[in-house]
Amino acid sequence: MPKENREDKIDIKSIYGKVCMLKPEEFLQEIQVGTNGLTQNEAKQRQEKYGKNQVKQAKPKKWYEYLWQSFISPFNLILVGITLVLIYTDIILQEIPSYANIIVVIALVLISTFLEFFEVYKSNKAAEKLKKLVAVKTTVLREGKEETVFLDEVTIGDIVILSAGDLIPADLKIIEQKDLYVVQSSLTGESDSVRKVAITENKQINQIEDITNLDTICFMGTNVMSGTAKAVVFRIADQTYFGKIAQTLEQTKPKTSFQKGIESISKLLIRFMLVLIPITFFINAFKHDNLIAFTFAVAIAIGITPLLLPVLLSSSLAKGAMNMSKKKTIVKKLDSIQSFGAMNILCTDKTGTLTKDEIVLEKYLNTKGEEDANILKITFLNSYFQTGLKGNIDEAVIARVKEHQLEEFAKDYQKIDEIPFDFSRRRLSVILKIENRIQMITKGAVEEILSICSNIEQDGITCKIDNEQKQKIKKMTKELNEQGLRVVAVCSKNIENVKESYNQKDEEKMTLMRFCRFFRPAKRKC
């Protein structure tokens, strides 16, 4: 559905305009929640009052819905039609009723239906269990403490803690933020990130025309690209913007080529029946009794119907689904087996297929390419103190430091501020204090780190970095990348002018210090 039509049905100004214009303290007072978040009792009471944070369309189907869908296949409907005719010809019109043909046709319908039903129902139940295993969680503030909960446990009034990579669990009003950018492509189709703030930049409510103007609100289903924030939940489940859009969308999926083919054959058979039965009956009515002529016409219709085809299709597809399950693949719809088999080229990512889904820190090198334990420590400080989404690289660094039992030294440092990671800068900075010295430590992609460095450290001496040195570093990085290794650069600088808050503009005139080399270990041969 086009964006304009969606928003015609969802009045942005009346639903969200007032909330957007409110100041954080006014909003907290209106929604009756303190800066420490809800208490456990308040959260429980609100969960009972407002229900779970789930969009209704996402709820699993009942067993009888799967059974009904398995029954109403085109071929089954044709066989049911033939059964009704046989009841009339073989039971009602006969002096001695004959049940043999009817029993055979009904048996074929039941076999076809239950073969598909059992396989589809079992697969979907397994898929639901998997969803629970990989259920997304979010961090909320309750009684002043951060707590990780499942998305469906989030309720109105919860204060959500957001950082890079987080999924927005409901419609939220921002009360605190730092360099927050959100991707709203799931709602608007626009891939560019949108800046969000705690106090709106709109002068009046009439300036709000669509959701992109709601700069203090984050919507369910969108995700944080960079930055951090605290935000309060004010709409959940079907009451969210995402939930209202879901209600306006049709749930039917486009038909596959296999489904279209089955329907085409079914329609062809029905056309033959509609033509042959009257013609056959009309011709035989001149020579025989009307009952005999009609019975013969019905027999012709049954003869041109491939009675075993539904059973053969269901059993073949079910067999394919069983074979896939042995390869640890769940098939939720049997028709997809044909689509899978019709593929000419299948492209897969090597991560988790040829290699393990983890990264190992192999070497920590200084600018001369020599291994240096101090490099591990300074990289660890960046990974340890950052509050954003900890990726595989951060986990690898922290794991290596713990392996050598070196993490105790971090207690001497105090975090002052952080410039979160984002996918355009491709770097992250933390500002730390130790004794009377304040230091900014930045790690990220080599090219991005080189762009903010004006110095380089060699043998404990800081000197200017020139273009020739930068080109050598880039060449080295390229060679390592070609070997399947990932390289992360680390730089730092001492800060003299102390500020309350730091931003991307402070990432300049830094000193290149270190490199960390990572690789993904290959899986063992099974």
C-alpha positions in Angstrom: 0.0 0.0 0.0 1.4 3.4 -0.9 2.7 5.6 1.9 0.1 8.3 1.2 -2.8 5.9 1.6 -1.5 4.5 4.9 -1.2 8.0 6.4 -4.6 9.0 5.2 -6.0 6.3 7.5 -3.6 7.2 10.4 -3.9 10.8 11.5 -0.4 11.6 12.5 -1.2 15.1 14.0 -4.0 13.9 16.3 -2.3 10.7 17.4 1.3 11.8 17.7 1.5 15.5 17.3 0.8 16.4 20.9 3.2 13.8 22.3 5.9 15.1 19.9 5.6 18.7 21.1 5.7 17.9 24.8 8.9 18.4 26.8 10.4 15.3 28.5 9.4 16.4 32.0 5.8 17.2 30.9 5.5 13.9 29.2 6.8 11.9 32.2 4.2 13.7 34.4 1.4 13.0 31.9 2.2 9.3 31.6 2.8 9.1 35.4 6.2 7.6 35.5 9.4 8.8 37.2 12.9 9.0 35.9 13.7 5.6 37.6 11.1 3.8 35.5 8.3 1.6 36.6 8.4 -0.6 39.7 8.0 -4.3 39.2 4.4 -4.1 40.6 3.5 -1.2 38.3 4.9 -3.1 35.3 2.9 -6.2 36.2 -0.3 -4.2 36.6 0.1 -2.4 33.3 0.9 -5.6 31.5 -2.4 -7.0 32.8 -4.2 -3.8 31.9 -2.8 -3.3 28.3 -1.9 -6.8 27.4 1.2 -8.2 25.7 3.2 -6.1 23.3 2.3 -8.2 20.2 0.8 -7.3 16.9 -2.3 -9.5 16.4 -1.4 -10.5 12.9 1.8 -12.1 14.2 0.0 -14.6 16.4 0.4 -18.3 15.5 -2.5 -20.1 13.8 -4.6 -22.7 15.5 -4.3 -26.4 14.4 -7.8 -26.3 12.7 -6.7 -23.4 10.5 -3.8 -25.5 9.2 -6.2 -28.4 8.7 -8.6 -26.2 6.8 -5.9 -24.8 4.5 -4.7 -28.3 3.8 -8.2 -29.4 2.8 -9.2 -26.6 0.5 -6.7 -27.4 -2.3 -8.1 -27.2 -5.9 -7.8 -31.0 -6.5 -9.5 -31.8 -3.2 -12.4 -29.5 -4.0 -12.9 -31.3 -7.3 -12.9 -34.7 -5.5 -15.4 -33.3 -3.0 -17.6 -32.3 -5.9 -17.4 -35.8 -7.4 -18.2 -37.3 -4.0 -21.4 -35.2 -3.8 -22.4 -36.4 -7.3 -21.6 -40.1 -6.4 -23.8 -39.8 -3.3 -26.7 -38.8 -5.5 -26.0 -41.5 -8.2 -24.8 -44.4 -6.1 -27.0 -44.0 -3.0 -30.0 -41.8 -3.6 -30.9 -43.1 -7.1 -30.0 -46.7 -6.5 -32.3 -49.4 -5.0 -29.2 -51.1 -3.5 -26.8 -48.3 -2.4 -23.1 -48.7 -3.4 -20.6 -47.1 -1.1 -17.4 -48.4 -2.7 -16.6 -45.4 -5.0 -17.5 -42.9 -2.4 -15.3 -44.5 0.2 -12.3 -44.6 -2.2 -12.7 -40.9 -3.2 -13.1 -39.7 0.4 -10.1 -41.8 1.5 -8.0 -40.1 -1.2 -9.1 -36.7 0.0 -8.4 -37.5 3.7 -4.9 -39.0 2.9 -4.0 -36.0 0.8 -5.3 -33.5 3.5 -3.7 -35.2 6.5 -0.3 -35.8 4.8 0.0 -32.0 4.2 -1.5 -31.1 7.5 0.8 -33.1 9.7 3.9 -32.0 7.9 2.9 -28.3 7.8 1.6 -28.2 11.4 4.7 -29.9 12.7 7.0 -27.6 10.8 5.2 -24.4 11.9 5.3 -25.5 15.6 9.0 -26.1 15.3 9.4 -22.7 13.7 7.5 -21.1 16.7 9.8 -22.8 19.1 12.8 -21.4 17.2 11.3 -18.0 17.4 11.2 -18.2 21.1 14.8 -19.3 21.2 15.9 -16.3 19.2 13.3 -13.9 20.6 14.6 -10.3 20.6 15.1 -8.6 23.9 15.4 -5.0 24.9 16.8 -3.1 28.0 14.3 -1.2 30.2 14.8 0.8 33.4 12.8 -0.6 36.3 13.2 0.7 39.9 16.3 2.6 38.7 18.1 -0.6 37.5 18.6 -1.8 33.9 16.8 -5.0 33.1 16.7 -7.1 29.9 13.2 -8.2 28.9 11.5 -9.8 25.9 9.8 -7.3 23.5 6.3 -8.7 24.3 6.9 -7.8 28.0 7.4 -4.1 27.4 4.5 -2.1 28.6 3.3 1.5 28.6 5.4 3.7 30.9 8.6 1.6 30.5 11.8 3.6 30.1 13.8 1.9 27.3 17.6 2.2 27.0 18.6 2.4 23.3 22.0 2.0 21.6 23.3 1.3 18.1 21.8 -1.8 16.6 18.7 -2.0 18.9 15.3 -2.7 17.5 12.6 -0.2 18.7 10.2 -2.4 20.7 7.2 0.0 20.7 6.3 3.6 20.0 8.6 5.7 22.2 8.9 9.3 23.3 12.6 10.3 23.7 13.5 11.9 27.0 17.3 11.8 26.7 19.6 11.3 23.7 23.1 11.6 22.3 23.8 11.6 18.6 20.7 9.4 18.0 20.0 8.3 14.4 17.2 5.9 13.5 16.4 4.0 10.3 12.7 4.1 9.5 12.9 2.2 6.2 10.4 -0.5 7.4 7.7 2.2 7.6 8.7 4.8 5.0 10.9 2.8 2.5 13.6 5.5 2.9 17.0 3.9 3.7 18.6 7.2 5.1 18.8 7.5 8.8 16.7 10.2 10.6 18.0 12.3 13.5 16.0 12.1 16.7 16.1 14.6 19.6 14.6 14.9 23.1 13.1 18.4 22.5 11.4 18.9 19.2 12.7 21.3 16.6 9.1 21.9 15.3 7.8 25.3 16.3 4.2 24.3 16.2 2.0 21.3 15.6 1.0 22.4 12.1 4.6 21.8 10.9 4.0 18.0 11.4 2.9 16.5 8.1 4.2 13.0 8.2 6.2 10.7 10.5 9.6 12.1 9.4 8.6 15.4 11.2 8.1 13.5 14.5 11.6 14.1 15.7 11.1 13.1 19.3 9.3 9.8 18.6 10.7 6.4 17.7 8.4 3.9 16.0 8.0 0.2 16.6 9.8 -1.9 14.0 12.5 0.7 13.2 16.1 0.4 14.5 18.8 2.5 15.9 21.7 3.2 13.5 23.9 5.1 15.9 23.8 7.0 19.2 22.2 6.3 22.6 19.0 7.4 24.2 16.4 6.9 26.9 12.8 6.8 25.7 9.4 6.1 27.3 6.8 3.7 25.8 3.5 5.3 25.2 1.9 2.9 22.6 2.3 -0.9 22.3 1.0 -3.7 20.1 -1.8 -2.9 17.6 -2.0 0.7 18.9 1.4 1.5 17.5 1.9 3.1 14.1 3.4 -0.2 12.9 0.4 -2.1 14.3 -2.1 0.2 12.5 -0.3 -0.2 9.2 -0.4 -4.0 9.7 -4.1 -3.9 10.1 -4.5 -2.1 6.7 -2.3 -4.5 4.8 -3.7 -7.7 3.1 -2.2 -10.8 4.6 -2.4 -12.9 1.4 1.0 -13.6 -0.2 1.5 -13.8 -4.0 0.9 -17.3 -5.4 3.9 -19.3 -6.5 4.3 -20.8 -10.0 3.5 -24.2 -8.5 0.2 -23.0 -7.0 -0.7 -21.2 -10.3 0.0 -24.5 -12.2 -2.2 -26.5 -9.9 -5.0 -24.0 -10.3 -4.6 -24.0 -14.0 -4.9 -27.8 -14.3 -7.9 -27.8 -11.9 -9.7 -25.1 -14.0 -9.0 -27.2 -17.2 -10.5 -30.3 -15.6 -13.6 -28.4 -14.5 -14.0 -27.0 -18.0 -13.8 -30.5 -19.5 -16.4 -31.8 -17.0 -18.7 -28.9 -17.7 -18.5 -29.7 -21.5 -18.3 -33.5 -21.5 -21.0 -34.3 -18.9 -23.8 -32.5 -20.7 -22.7 -33.8 -24.2 -22.3 -37.4 -22.9 -25.6 -37.3 -21.1 -27.4 -35.8 -24.2 -26.1 -38.4 -26.6 -26.8 -41.4 -24.3 -30.2 -40.1 -23.3 -31.5 -41.0 -26.8 -30.5 -44.7 -26.4 -30.7 -45.4 -22.7 -32.7 -44.5 -19.6 -31.9 -41.0 -18.1 -30.5 -42.5 -15.0 -28.1 -44.8 -16.9 -27.1 -41.9 -19.2 -26.4 -39.6 -16.2 -24.5 -42.3 -14.4 -22.3 -42.9 -17.5 -21.7 -39.1 -17.8 -20.5 -39.0 -14.2 -18.3 -42.0 -14.8 -16.7 -40.1 -17.7 -16.0 -37.1 -15.4 -14.4 -39.4 -12.8 -12.4 -41.1 -15.5 -10.8 -37.8 -16.7 -10.0 -36.8 -13.1 -6.5 -37.9 -11.8 -7.8 -39.2 -8.5 -4.4 -40.2 -7.1 -2.7 -36.9 -8.1 -3.5 -35.1 -4.8 -2.1 -38.0 -2.8 1.0 -38.2 -5.0 1.6 -34.4 -4.8 1.2 -34.3 -1.0 3.3 -37.4 -0.4 6.1 -36.2 -2.7 6.2 -32.8 -1.1 6.0 -34.3 2.4 8.9 -36.6 1.5 10.9 -33.6 0.4 10.1 -31.7 3.6 11.3 -34.8 5.6 14.5 -34.9 3.7 15.0 -31.2 4.4 14.3 -31.7 8.1 17.2 -34.2 8.2 19.4 -31.4 7.0 18.1 -29.2 9.9 15.9 -27.1 7.6 12.3 -26.3 8.5 9.7 -26.2 5.7 6.7 -24.2 6.8 4.7 -24.6 3.5 5.0 -27.7 1.4 4.6 -25.7 -1.8 7.9 -24.1 -1.1 9.7 -27.5 -1.8 8.8 -27.1 -5.5 10.1 -23.5 -5.5 13.3 -24.6 -3.8 13.8 -27.4 -6.4 13.2 -24.9 -9.2 16.2 -22.8 -8.3 19.1 -22.7 -10.7 21.5 -20.8 -8.5 21.7 -20.7 -4.7 24.0 -18.0 -3.1 25.0 -18.3 0.5 27.1 -16.3 2.9 30.2 -18.1 4.2 29.7 -16.9 7.8 28.3 -19.8 9.8 28.6 -22.1 6.8 32.3 -22.5 6.1 33.4 -20.6 9.2 32.3 -20.3 12.7 30.0 -17.3 13.6 32.7 -15.7 15.8 35.9 -13.6 15.5 39.2 -14.3 17.1 41.8 -11.7 17.9 44.9 -13.1 16.3 47.6 -10.3 16.7 47.9 -6.9 18.2 50.6 -4.9 16.4 52.2 -1.6 16.8 52.9 0.7 13.8 56.1 -1.3 13.0 54.1 -4.6 12.8 55.5 -5.9 16.1 53.3 -7.5 18.7 52.8 -5.3 21.7 50.7 -6.1 24.9 50.0 -2.4 25.5 48.0 -2.4 22.3 45.7 -5.0 23.7 45.1 -3.0 26.8 44.2 0.3 25.0 41.9 -1.5 22.6 40.3 -3.2 25.5 39.5 0.1 27.2 37.6 1.2 24.1 35.6 -2.1 23.9 35.0 -2.3 27.6 33.7 1.2 28.2 31.6 1.6 25.1 27.8 1.2 25.9 26.6 0.6 22.3 26.0 -2.7 20.6 29.0 -4.9 21.4 29.9 -6.7 18.2 32.1 -9.8 17.6 35.2 -7.6 17.5 34.5 -6.1 21.0 33.8 -9.6 22.3 37.0 -11.0 20.8 39.1 -8.2 22.4 37.4 -8.6 25.9 37.8 -12.4 25.7 41.5 -12.1 24.9 42.1 -9.7 27.8 40.2 -12.0 30.2 42.2 -14.9 28.9 45.4 -13.1 30.1 43.7 -11.8 33.3 44.5 -8.2 32.5 41.1 -6.6 32.9 41.8 -5.3 36.5 43.7 -2.3 35.2 40.4 -0.8 33.7 39.2 0.0 37.3 41.7 2.9 37.3 39.8 4.6 34.5 36.6 6.6 34.7 34.4 7.1 31.7 33.6 10.7 30.9 31.7 10.5 27.6 31.3 8.4 24.5 30.9 9.2 20.8 28.8 6.2 19.6 29.6 4.1 16.5 27.7 4.7 13.3 27.9 3.1 9.9 28.9 6.3 8.1 31.9 7.2 10.3 32.7 3.5 11.0 34.4 4.3 14.3 33.7 4.7 18.0 35.3 6.9 20.6 35.4 6.8 24.4 36.7 9.6 26.6 38.3 8.4 29.8 39.9 9.9 32.8 42.8 8.5 34.7 44.2 10.6 37.6 44.4 14.1 36.2 44.6 13.1 32.5 41.7 12.9 30.1 42.2 10.7 27.0 40.1 10.0 23.9 40.5 6.5 22.5 39.1 5.7 19.1 38.9 2.4 17.1 37.4 1.7 13.8 38.0 0.9 10.1 41.6 1.7 9.0 40.7 4.3 6.3 38.4 6.2 8.7 40.9 6.2 11.5 43.7 7.4 9.1 41.4 10.3 8.0 41.4 11.8 11.6 45.1 11.1 12.4 47.7 13.8 12.0 50.4 12.0 14.1 51.8 8.5 14.5 53.5 6.9 17.5 56.8 5.1 16.8 59.1 3.7 19.6 57.2 5.8 22.1 57.8 9.0 20.1 55.0 11.0 18.5 55.7 12.4 15.0 53.8 13.7 12.0 52.3 11.1 9.7 52.7 11.7 6.0 50.8 10.5 2.9 53.5 7.9 2.1 53.0 6.2 5.5 49.3 6.3 5.1 49.5 4.6 1.7 51.8 1.9 3.1 49.3 1.2 5.9 46.4 1.0 3.5 48.4 -1.4 1.3 49.2 -3.6 4.3 45.5 -3.6 5.3 44.5 -4.6 1.8 46.9 -7.5 1.7 45.6 -8.7 5.1 42.0 -8.4 3.9 42.8 -10.5 0.9 44.0 -13.2 3.2 40.6 -13.2 4.9 41.7 -11.1 7.9 40.1 -8.1 9.4 42.1 -5.1 10.6 41.0 -2.5 13.1 43.0 0.6 13.8 43.3 2.4 17.1 44.3 6.0 17.8 44.2 8.3 20.8 44.9 11.8 22.0 45.1 13.7 25.3 42.4 16.3 25.8 43.3 19.6 27.4 40.1 21.5 27.1 37.6 19.6 29.2 34.0 19.8 28.2 30.7 18.4 29.5 29.9 16.7 26.2 31.9 15.6 23.2 30.9 15.0 19.6 32.2 13.9 16.2 34.0 17.2 15.6 36.4 16.3 18.5 37.7 13.3 16.6 40.6 15.2 14.9 44.4 15.6 15.2 44.7 12.2 16.8 47.8 9.9 17.0 47.8 6.5 15.3 49.0 3.9 17.7 47.9 0.3 17.0 46.4 -2.3 14.8 44.5 -5.4 15.8 44.2 -8.3 13.4 41.1 -10.6 13.5 40.0 -13.7 11.7 37.1 -16.1 11.6 38.1 -19.7 12.4 37.0 -22.4 9.9 34.6 -25.0 11.0 35.9 -28.5 11.6 35.0 -31.1 8.9 31.9 -33.0 10.0 
